[in-house]
Amino acid sequence: PTIERKEYTIEKPELSVLIDNSQSISYFNKETEITNVVTLFDESSALKEKFDVVFYQFGEEVLSKDSLTFLDNQTNIFKAIDNITNLQKDRQTPIAIITDGNQTQGNSFEYLKINLAPLFFYC
């Protein structure tokens, strides 16, 4: 007789939080509001219990969140969502977007075809 051993692991889905790091945030004096919303996501034990929360910042490019400077010259929301959905293409993961909604570059994000609708948090 042979003995088979199977191991199962439970992985939390990733919640990608995209943070607008463009100049329009500072132009409209929204730095504090954006930072407060990011802190809410970062400190939420309920979210961390259900998701592996990963932060990204975007303007012209999408980067892992470092320090928010709100100095990027352009905002490409379409590219940010598209990059994350391509990164997570084998998994259906929710996306939260923290932005002022001012897109200055790229295609309109309204026409992006993705499996899950992103959650938007406008400040």
Stockholm file with secondary structure:
# STOCKHOLM 1.0

chainA/1-123         PTIERKEYTIEKPELSVLIDNSQSISYFNKETEITNVVTLFDESSALKEKFDVVFYQFGEEVLSKDSLTFLDNQTNIFKAIDNITNLQKDRQTPIAIITDGNQTQGNSFEYLKINLAPLFFYC
#=GR chainA/1-123 SS CCCCCCCCCCCCCEEEEEEECBHHHHHTTCHHHHHHHHHHHHHCHHHHHHCEEEEEEESSSEEECCCCCCCBSCCCHHHHHHHHHHHTTTSCCCEEEEECCCCCSSSCGGGCCCSSCCEEEEC
#=GC SS_cons         CCCCCCCCCCCCCEEEEEEECBHHHHHTTCHHHHHHHHHHHHHCHHHHHHCEEEEEEESSSEEECCCCCCCBSCCCHHHHHHHHHHHTTTSCCCEEEEECCCCCSSSCGGGCCCSSCCEEEEC
//
